[in-house]
């Protein structure tokens, strides 16, 4: 939903011309390989260049395995979702930004329930989100982020 929202913001607020539906579909499938690999925590994934490369290789192999498990008639269609090409660069940029935003929002929600285990991650991710050089992200943070800190009673 966040990736779709960022695409809509790009188009309707900043005059962009991106297909929000394509962005949403790519966001839906961007972690599909984790069905086979599981989700590796970000600090582990980026611990060293060697680990990052090994994980990228594993992710690519898992994606190919998933594709090979599909009926032949569907493989080409799903390949375009699992392996976006250069023409999807703008979409991929928004999907990556949405992924960071979602991780940050999860931390904010956990902190709101008193779960201090997310304090450091919230701070780190906030810096990461703020460093994204995308006006859509800044607009989202200014316009929508405050509501994620509200209680259910305050949302009425």
C-alpha positions as CSV (number, residue, x, y, z in Angstrom):
1,X,0.0,0.0,0.0
2,X,2.8,2.4,0.8
3,X,4.5,1.9,-2.5
4,X,1.2,2.5,-4.3
5,X,0.7,5.7,-2.2
6,X,4.2,6.9,-3.1
7,X,3.5,6.4,-6.8
8,X,0.2,8.3,-6.4
9,X,1.9,11.1,-4.6
10,X,4.6,11.3,-7.3
11,X,1.9,11.7,-9.9
12,X,-0.7,13.8,-8.2
13,X,1.4,16.0,-6.0
14,X,4.7,16.2,-8.0
15,X,3.5,15.9,-11.6
16,X,5.1,12.5,-12.2
17,X,4.0,10.0,-14.8
18,X,4.4,6.5,-13.2
19,X,1.9,3.6,-13.2
20,X,0.9,3.2,-9.6
21,X,-0.6,-0.3,-10.3
22,X,2.8,-1.5,-11.7
23,X,4.5,-0.1,-8.6
24,X,2.0,-1.9,-6.3
25,X,2.5,-5.2,-8.1
26,X,6.3,-5.0,-8.0
27,X,6.0,-4.2,-4.3
28,X,3.8,-7.2,-3.8
29,X,6.4,-9.5,-5.3
30,X,9.7,-7.9,-4.3
31,X,10.4,-10.2,-1.4
32,X,8.9,-13.4,-3.0
33,X,12.2,-15.2,-2.8
34,X,11.9,-15.0,1.0
35,X,9.3,-17.8,0.7
36,X,12.3,-20.1,0.2
37,X,15.1,-18.2,2.0
38,X,13.3,-16.6,4.9
39,X,13.9,-13.0,5.9
40,X,17.5,-12.2,6.8
41,X,17.7,-9.3,9.3
42,X,19.1,-6.1,7.6
43,X,22.1,-5.8,10.0
44,X,23.2,-9.4,9.1
45,X,22.5,-8.9,5.4
46,X,24.8,-5.9,5.3
47,X,27.4,-7.0,7.9
48,X,30.1,-7.4,5.2
49,X,30.3,-7.2,1.4
50,X,30.9,-11.0,1.3
51,X,27.7,-11.7,3.2
52,X,25.7,-9.2,1.1
53,X,27.0,-10.9,-2.1
54,X,26.2,-14.4,-0.8
55,X,22.7,-13.3,0.2
56,X,22.2,-11.7,-3.2
57,X,23.3,-14.9,-4.9
58,X,21.0,-16.9,-2.7
59,X,18.1,-14.6,-3.4
60,X,18.7,-14.9,-7.2
61,X,18.8,-18.7,-7.0
62,X,15.6,-18.7,-4.9
63,X,13.9,-16.5,-7.4
64,X,14.9,-18.8,-10.3
65,X,13.7,-21.8,-8.3
66,X,10.3,-20.1,-7.7
67,X,9.9,-19.3,-11.3
68,X,10.8,-22.9,-12.3
69,X,8.1,-24.2,-10.0
70,X,5.4,-22.3,-12.0
71,X,3.6,-23.8,-15.0
72,X,5.4,-22.9,-18.2
73,X,2.4,-20.8,-19.3
74,X,2.8,-18.4,-16.3
75,X,6.6,-18.2,-16.0
76,X,7.1,-15.3,-18.4
77,X,4.4,-13.2,-16.7
78,X,5.8,-13.8,-13.2
79,X,9.4,-13.2,-14.4
80,X,8.4,-9.6,-15.1
81,X,7.2,-9.4,-11.4
82,X,10.1,-11.2,-9.8
83,X,12.8,-9.7,-12.0
84,X,11.9,-6.2,-13.0
85,X,14.1,-4.7,-15.7
86,X,15.7,-1.3,-16.3
87,X,12.4,0.1,-17.5
88,X,11.1,-0.4,-13.9
89,X,13.8,1.7,-12.3
90,X,11.4,4.4,-11.1
91,X,9.0,1.7,-9.7
92,X,11.9,-0.1,-8.0
93,X,13.0,3.2,-6.4
94,X,9.6,3.7,-4.9
95,X,9.4,0.0,-3.8
96,X,12.7,0.3,-2.0
97,X,11.6,3.5,-0.3
98,X,8.3,2.0,0.7
99,X,10.1,-1.0,2.2
100,X,12.2,1.3,4.4
101,X,9.1,3.3,5.3
102,X,7.3,0.2,6.3
103,X,10.1,-1.0,8.5
104,X,10.2,2.5,10.2
105,X,6.4,2.5,10.7
106,X,6.6,-1.0,12.3
107,X,9.2,0.4,14.8
108,X,7.0,3.4,15.5
109,X,4.0,1.2,16.1
110,X,6.0,-1.1,18.4
111,X,7.4,1.9,20.4
112,X,3.8,3.1,20.7
113,X,2.9,-0.1,22.5
114,X,5.9,0.4,24.9
115,X,8.2,-2.1,23.2
116,X,11.6,-0.5,23.8
117,X,13.3,-3.3,21.8
118,X,12.6,-1.2,18.7
119,X,14.1,2.1,20.0
120,X,17.5,1.8,18.2
121,X,16.0,0.4,15.0
122,X,13.5,3.3,15.0
123,X,16.3,5.9,15.2
124,X,18.4,4.2,12.6
125,X,15.5,3.7,10.2
126,X,14.4,7.3,10.7
127,X,17.9,8.5,9.5
128,X,17.7,6.1,6.6
129,X,14.2,7.3,5.6
130,X,15.3,11.0,6.0
131,X,18.3,10.3,3.7
132,X,16.0,9.1,0.8
133,X,16.2,11.9,-1.7
134,X,12.6,11.5,-2.8
135,X,10.0,14.3,-2.4
136,X,7.3,11.6,-2.2
137,X,8.8,10.2,1.0
138,X,9.1,13.6,2.6
139,X,5.5,14.4,1.7
140,X,4.4,11.1,3.2
141,X,6.4,11.7,6.3
142,X,4.9,15.2,6.7
143,X,1.4,14.4,5.7
144,X,0.8,10.8,7.0
145,X,3.5,9.9,9.5
146,X,2.0,11.9,12.5
147,X,-1.2,9.7,12.4
148,X,0.9,6.6,13.0
149,X,1.7,7.9,16.5
150,X,-2.0,8.4,17.4
151,X,-3.9,6.0,19.7
152,X,-7.2,4.5,18.5
153,X,-9.1,7.0,20.6
154,X,-7.2,9.9,19.0
155,X,-8.0,8.6,15.5
156,X,-11.7,9.2,16.0
